[in-house]
Amino acid sequence: MWIWYVSASSAGRLSAILSTARAYGLSTVVIKSGDGAAYWPQFNSALVSQLHAARLRACAWQYVYGSHPILEAEVGAAAVRAGADCLVIDAEAEYQGRYVQAQQYLRKLRQLVGAGYPLALAGFPYVDYHPAFPYSVFLGPGGAQYDAPQMYWREIGVSVDGVYAHTYSYNLLFGRPIDPLGEVAGNPPPDQVVRFRQLSRAYTAGGVTWWDWQEASARDWRALSQPAGSLAGYAVQAVAPTLSVRGAGGIWAGDLVVWAQEHLVRAGFPIQIDGGYGPRTQAAVEQFQAAHGLPVTGVLDPATWAALLRYPPAAVVWSTHRGRRTASVAGAAGLRGRALVLPPPRSARLRPRAYEIPPDLGAGPPPRQAHPPADRAH
């Protein structure tokens, strides 16, 4: 369960938080530890120690904006030093188009916490709605090992089955384990909460988290903990999307195109990594398909994705200053294993199709009472 404000969760009483966690079988609490460049002292080593003593994992989460990526990384690392078992990165509207800043943030964070420390991205679930968001950075090499999309079906206005099918169809392409983030904040019907849990098993999710503690009712807690069982014979509905030239019915620009281009470069087909599915990208896809015994259509379909994703993405350094290895020599440099120094893709300027969830949910200043009461925190 996610905690936004400790002071607003179980009235800020740590003893009540612990008893509720035991009563409903929680394994992990995910507590806000930072907002932009500001650390939230509600996440502290004393609190972590108490949670660990109660056999609960204590993960931290921070809302990031991209205005000060190095400072944001230092805020994230401070939570790790306080004992966080993992760090969840809540990156949303503010990071759209900010490829350089996303990479700066992750590189600094990895420098501070180590290459193997568990990071998760909790962002917008519908990748196709946000063509300028740098999913390929946050979920690419050196980024988060886990993907925790905010699958708030009630906010989005779809069914539980619909949010799973849409989210998984696009997020699976990044090759990260997906841990769905569901909602109880809107007090959804209990059968929908149970269905969300059941589908997490059908989609082989490693775990499920919920937003959020301070808004969960007794009915929500019961729905989270009652036996749910598995769905016998359920057919997963996720299908990889198609990419194609504009007007051909597929996605023609955006971060998914960047992701495909990075893989095409590593597979040996030199093209510009610009986020646009133009004639040169189409030609590269045709050559890739011919080389792998696939129907030569120039459309990046599910079968082509499956073959393409066997190759790792080309290493790219996004920079506002072009280096010696620019997009024009991307193929040659990528094949030799050297990082490409490129300007942000042109698709980084695209506007979002829509906001399926509130774009500022989780953002904002720290609570008035940053610490739990001293007599209950330690």
C-alpha positions as CSV (number, residue, x, y, z in Angstrom):
1,M,0.0,0.0,0.0
2,W,1.2,3.5,-0.9
3,I,1.3,6.2,1.8
4,W,1.3,9.8,0.6
5,Y,1.1,11.5,4.0
6,V,2.0,9.5,7.1
7,S,0.1,12.0,9.2
8,A,-3.1,11.3,7.2
9,S,-2.8,7.5,7.3
10,S,-4.4,5.8,10.3
11,A,-4.4,9.2,11.9
12,G,-0.6,9.3,11.8
13,R,-0.3,6.6,14.4
14,L,2.4,4.1,13.5
15,S,0.9,1.5,15.9
16,A,-2.3,1.7,13.9
17,I,-0.5,1.4,10.6
18,L,1.4,-1.7,11.8
19,S,-1.8,-3.4,13.2
20,T,-3.7,-2.6,9.9
21,A,-0.8,-4.0,7.9
22,R,-0.8,-7.2,9.9
23,A,-4.6,-7.6,9.8
24,Y,-4.8,-7.4,6.1
25,G,-1.6,-9.2,5.1
26,L,0.5,-6.4,3.7
27,S,4.1,-7.2,2.9
28,T,5.3,-3.7,1.8
29,V,4.5,-0.1,2.4
30,V,5.6,2.5,-0.1
31,I,6.0,5.9,1.6
32,K,6.6,9.3,0.0
33,S,10.2,10.4,0.7
34,G,10.6,13.4,-1.6
35,D,9.1,15.9,-3.9
36,G,11.4,17.3,-6.6
37,A,14.5,18.6,-4.8
38,A,12.9,18.5,-1.4
39,Y,13.4,15.6,1.0
40,W,10.3,14.6,3.1
41,P,11.6,13.7,6.6
42,Q,8.4,11.6,7.2
43,F,10.6,8.9,5.6
44,N,13.3,8.3,8.2
45,S,15.5,5.6,9.6
46,A,13.4,5.3,12.8
47,L,10.2,4.7,10.8
48,V,12.0,2.2,8.6
49,S,13.3,0.3,11.7
50,Q,9.9,0.0,13.1
51,L,8.5,-1.3,9.8
52,H,11.3,-3.8,9.5
53,A,10.7,-4.9,13.1
54,A,7.1,-5.7,12.1
55,R,8.4,-7.7,9.1
56,L,7.3,-5.2,6.6
57,R,9.4,-4.0,3.7
58,A,9.7,-0.2,3.6
59,C,10.0,1.3,0.1
60,A,10.3,5.0,-0.6
61,W,8.8,7.0,-3.5
62,Q,9.6,10.4,-4.8
63,Y,7.8,12.6,-7.2
64,V,10.2,14.1,-9.7
65,Y,9.9,17.0,-12.1
66,G,13.1,17.2,-14.1
67,S,13.9,20.8,-13.3
68,H,16.8,19.8,-11.0
69,P,17.6,16.2,-11.9
70,I,20.8,16.0,-10.0
71,L,19.2,17.3,-6.8
72,E,16.3,14.9,-7.4
73,A,18.8,12.0,-7.6
74,E,20.3,13.1,-4.3
75,V,16.9,13.2,-2.7
76,G,16.2,9.7,-3.9
77,A,19.6,8.5,-2.6
78,A,18.9,10.0,0.8
79,A,15.8,7.7,1.2
80,V,18.1,4.8,0.3
81,R,20.5,5.8,3.1
82,A,17.5,6.0,5.5
83,G,17.0,2.2,4.8
84,A,14.5,2.0,2.0
85,D,14.3,-1.5,0.5
86,C,13.5,0.0,-2.9
87,L,12.9,3.3,-4.5
88,V,9.9,4.1,-6.7
89,I,10.2,7.0,-9.2
90,D,6.9,8.8,-9.7
91,A,7.6,10.6,-13.0
92,E,4.7,12.0,-14.8
93,A,3.7,15.1,-16.9
94,E,6.7,17.2,-16.0
95,Y,9.2,14.8,-17.5
96,Q,7.6,14.7,-20.9
97,G,10.2,15.6,-23.5
98,R,13.0,15.7,-21.0
99,Y,15.3,13.0,-22.3
100,V,18.5,14.7,-21.2
101,Q,17.2,15.4,-17.7
102,A,15.8,11.8,-17.3
103,Q,19.2,10.4,-18.2
104,Q,21.0,12.9,-15.9
105,Y,18.8,11.9,-13.0
106,L,19.2,8.2,-13.5
107,R,22.9,8.3,-14.0
108,K,23.4,10.3,-10.8
109,L,21.0,8.1,-8.9
110,R,22.8,5.0,-10.0
111,Q,26.1,6.5,-9.1
112,L,24.8,7.1,-5.6
113,V,22.8,3.9,-4.9
114,G,24.6,1.4,-7.1
115,A,23.8,-0.5,-10.4
116,G,21.8,-3.2,-8.7
117,Y,19.7,-1.3,-6.2
118,P,16.0,-1.9,-7.0
119,L,14.3,1.0,-8.7
120,A,10.8,1.1,-10.2
121,L,9.1,3.6,-12.5
122,A,5.5,4.5,-11.5
123,G,4.3,6.6,-14.4
124,F,1.4,7.0,-16.9
125,P,0.2,3.5,-17.9
126,Y,-0.8,4.3,-21.5
127,V,2.5,4.7,-23.3
128,D,0.7,5.6,-26.6
129,Y,-0.9,8.6,-24.9
130,H,2.5,10.2,-24.1
131,P,4.7,10.1,-27.1
132,A,7.2,12.6,-25.6
133,F,7.7,10.8,-22.3
134,P,11.1,9.1,-22.1
135,Y,10.0,5.6,-21.2
136,S,13.0,4.3,-23.1
137,V,15.3,6.1,-20.7
138,F,13.5,5.4,-17.4
139,L,13.0,1.7,-18.4
140,G,16.1,1.3,-20.6
141,P,19.6,0.3,-19.7
142,G,20.7,1.7,-16.3
143,G,17.1,2.7,-15.5
144,A,14.5,1.1,-13.4
145,Q,14.4,-2.6,-13.2
146,Y,10.6,-2.6,-12.5
147,D,7.6,-1.0,-14.1
148,A,4.7,0.0,-11.8
149,P,2.2,1.8,-14.1
150,Q,-0.6,3.6,-12.4
151,M,-3.5,1.5,-13.6
152,Y,-6.3,3.5,-12.1
153,W,-9.2,2.1,-14.1
154,R,-11.8,4.3,-12.3
155,E,-9.9,7.5,-13.0
156,I,-9.3,6.4,-16.6
157,G,-12.9,5.4,-17.1
158,V,-12.4,1.8,-18.3
159,S,-13.0,-1.7,-17.0
160,V,-10.4,-3.6,-15.0
161,D,-9.9,-5.9,-18.0
162,G,-9.5,-2.9,-20.3
163,V,-6.8,-1.2,-18.2
164,Y,-4.8,-4.4,-18.1
165,A,-5.0,-5.1,-21.9
166,H,-4.0,-1.5,-22.8
167,T,-1.3,-1.1,-20.3
168,Y,0.4,-4.4,-20.9
169,S,0.2,-4.2,-24.7
170,Y,2.6,-1.3,-24.6
171,N,4.6,-1.7,-21.4
172,L,5.7,-5.2,-22.2
173,L,7.9,-3.9,-25.0
174,F,10.3,-2.5,-22.5
175,G,11.1,-5.9,-21.1
176,R,10.7,-5.0,-17.4
177,P,8.6,-6.9,-14.9
178,I,5.3,-5.1,-14.5
179,D,3.9,-4.7,-11.0
180,P,0.5,-3.1,-11.4
181,L,-0.5,-0.1,-9.3
182,G,-4.2,-0.2,-8.6
183,E,-6.5,2.2,-6.9
184,V,-8.7,2.2,-3.9
185,A,-8.7,6.0,-3.5
186,G,-12.0,6.3,-5.4
187,N,-13.6,3.5,-3.3
188,P,-14.2,1.2,-6.2
189,P,-16.7,-1.7,-6.0
190,P,-15.1,-4.6,-4.1
191,D,-15.6,-7.0,-7.0
192,Q,-13.5,-4.7,-9.2
193,V,-10.7,-4.7,-6.6
194,V,-10.8,-8.5,-6.5
195,R,-10.8,-8.7,-10.3
196,F,-7.7,-6.5,-10.4
197,R,-6.0,-8.9,-8.1
198,Q,-7.1,-11.9,-10.2
199,L,-5.9,-10.4,-13.4
200,S,-2.5,-9.6,-11.9
201,R,-2.1,-13.4,-11.6
202,A,-3.4,-14.1,-15.1
203,Y,-0.8,-11.6,-16.4
204,T,1.9,-13.1,-14.2
205,A,2.6,-9.9,-12.3
206,G,5.2,-10.2,-9.5
207,G,3.1,-8.2,-7.1
208,V,0.4,-5.5,-6.8
209,T,0.5,-2.2,-5.0
210,W,-2.4,0.2,-4.2
211,W,-3.0,3.9,-4.1
212,D,-3.4,4.9,-1.3
213,W,-3.6,4.3,2.5
214,Q,-5.1,7.6,3.6
215,E,-8.1,7.2,1.3
216,A,-8.7,3.4,1.8
217,S,-12.0,2.5,3.5
218,A,-12.7,-0.6,5.6
219,R,-14.5,-2.0,2.5
220,D,-11.4,-1.4,0.4
221,W,-9.2,-3.2,3.0
222,R,-11.5,-6.2,3.0
223,A,-11.5,-6.4,-0.8
224,L,-7.7,-6.3,-0.8
225,S,-7.3,-9.2,1.6
226,Q,-10.2,-11.6,1.0
227,P,-9.4,-14.8,-0.9
228,A,-9.4,-14.0,-4.6
229,G,-8.3,-17.2,-6.4
230,S,-7.2,-17.4,-10.0
231,L,-9.1,-17.1,-13.3
232,A,-9.2,-20.5,-14.9
233,G,-8.7,-20.4,-18.6
234,Y,-8.4,-16.7,-18.9
235,A,-6.8,-15.5,-22.1
236,V,-4.5,-12.5,-21.7
237,Q,-5.5,-9.7,-24.0
238,A,-2.3,-7.8,-24.5
239,V,-1.1,-7.5,-28.1
240,A,2.1,-5.6,-29.1
241,P,1.2,-2.5,-31.0
242,T,2.1,-1.8,-34.7
243,L,4.4,1.0,-35.8
244,S,4.2,2.3,-39.3
245,V,4.5,5.3,-41.5
246,R,2.0,8.1,-41.0
247,G,-1.3,7.3,-42.4
248,A,-0.8,3.5,-42.4
249,G,-2.8,2.9,-39.3
250,G,0.0,2.4,-36.7
251,I,1.9,4.6,-34.3
252,W,4.1,6.8,-36.5
253,A,6.0,8.9,-33.9
254,G,6.9,8.9,-30.3
255,D,9.0,7.1,-27.7
256,L,8.1,3.7,-28.9
257,V,9.6,4.6,-32.3
258,V,12.7,5.7,-30.4
259,W,12.8,2.4,-28.7
260,A,12.4,0.5,-32.0
261,Q,15.1,2.6,-33.7
262,E,17.6,2.0,-30.9
263,H,17.1,-1.8,-31.4
264,L,17.3,-1.5,-35.2
265,V,20.6,0.3,-34.9
266,R,22.0,-2.4,-32.6
267,A,20.7,-5.1,-35.0
268,G,22.8,-3.6,-37.7
269,F,20.6,-1.2,-39.6
270,P,21.9,2.4,-39.3
271,I,19.2,5.0,-39.1
272,Q,18.5,8.2,-37.3
273,I,17.1,7.8,-33.8
274,D,14.6,10.6,-34.0
275,G,11.3,9.1,-32.9
276,G,9.7,9.4,-36.3
277,Y,8.6,6.4,-38.4
278,G,9.7,7.8,-41.8
279,P,10.7,6.2,-45.0
280,R,14.2,5.3,-43.8
281,T,12.9,3.6,-40.7
282,Q,10.4,1.8,-42.8
283,A,13.2,0.6,-45.1
284,A,15.2,-0.5,-42.2
285,V,12.3,-2.6,-40.9
286,E,11.8,-4.1,-44.3
287,Q,15.5,-5.1,-44.4
288,F,15.3,-6.5,-40.9
289,Q,12.2,-8.5,-41.8
290,A,13.9,-9.9,-44.9
291,A,17.0,-10.9,-42.9
292,H,14.9,-12.7,-40.3
293,G,12.5,-14.6,-42.6
294,L,9.5,-12.4,-41.8
295,P,6.9,-11.0,-44.2
296,V,8.4,-7.9,-45.7
297,T,5.7,-5.3,-45.0
298,G,7.7,-2.3,-43.5
299,V,5.2,-2.4,-40.6
300,L,6.6,-3.2,-37.2
301,D,4.0,-5.7,-36.1
302,P,4.0,-8.2,-33.1
303,A,6.1,-10.8,-34.9
304,T,8.7,-8.2,-35.9
305,W,8.8,-6.8,-32.4
306,A,9.4,-10.3,-31.0
307,A,12.5,-10.7,-33.3
308,L,13.7,-7.2,-32.8
309,L,13.6,-7.2,-29.1
310,R,16.1,-10.1,-29.0
311,Y,18.7,-7.4,-29.7
312,P,19.6,-4.9,-26.9
313,P,19.1,-1.2,-27.6
314,A,21.9,0.9,-28.8
315,A,23.6,2.9,-26.1
316,V,22.6,6.6,-26.5
317,V,23.7,9.7,-24.6
318,W,21.1,12.3,-25.0
319,S,22.6,15.7,-25.0
320,T,21.8,19.3,-25.9
321,H,25.2,19.5,-27.4
322,R,26.0,17.2,-30.3
323,G,29.1,15.1,-29.9
324,R,31.3,13.5,-32.5
325,R,29.0,10.6,-33.0
326,T,25.7,12.1,-34.2
327,A,22.6,10.5,-35.7
328,S,24.2,10.4,-39.1
329,V,26.7,7.8,-38.0
330,A,24.4,6.0,-35.5
331,G,24.6,2.6,-37.1
332,A,28.4,2.4,-37.3
333,A,28.9,3.7,-33.8
334,G,26.2,1.5,-32.3
335,L,27.6,-1.6,-33.9
336,R,31.0,-1.0,-32.4
337,G,29.3,-0.8,-28.9
338,R,30.1,2.9,-28.4
339,A,27.5,5.2,-27.0
340,L,25.9,7.6,-29.5
341,V,25.8,11.2,-28.5
342,L,22.5,12.6,-29.9
343,P,20.2,15.5,-29.5
344,P,16.8,14.7,-28.0
345,P,14.5,13.0,-30.6
346,R,12.2,15.3,-32.5
347,S,9.3,13.3,-31.0
348,A,10.2,14.8,-27.6
349,R,8.2,17.9,-28.8
350,L,5.0,16.0,-29.3
351,R,2.0,16.8,-27.1
352,P,0.3,14.1,-25.1
353,R,-2.7,12.5,-26.7
354,A,-4.6,12.8,-23.3
355,Y,-4.0,12.5,-19.6
356,E,-5.6,9.2,-18.5
357,I,-4.9,10.0,-14.9
358,P,-4.6,13.3,-13.0
359,P,-1.2,14.6,-14.1
360,D,-0.3,16.0,-10.7
361,L,-1.5,13.2,-8.4
362,G,1.2,12.7,-5.8
363,A,2.9,16.0,-6.4
364,G,3.0,18.9,-3.9
365,P,4.6,20.3,-0.8
366,P,5.4,18.2,2.3
367,P,2.7,17.7,5.0
368,R,2.6,20.0,7.9
369,Q,3.5,17.2,10.2
370,A,6.5,15.6,8.5
371,H,7.3,13.1,11.2
372,P,5.0,10.6,12.8
373,P,4.5,11.4,16.5
374,A,7.8,10.8,18.3
375,D,6.3,8.4,20.9
376,R,5.0,6.1,18.2
377,A,7.8,6.4,15.6
378,H,10.5,4.8,17.7
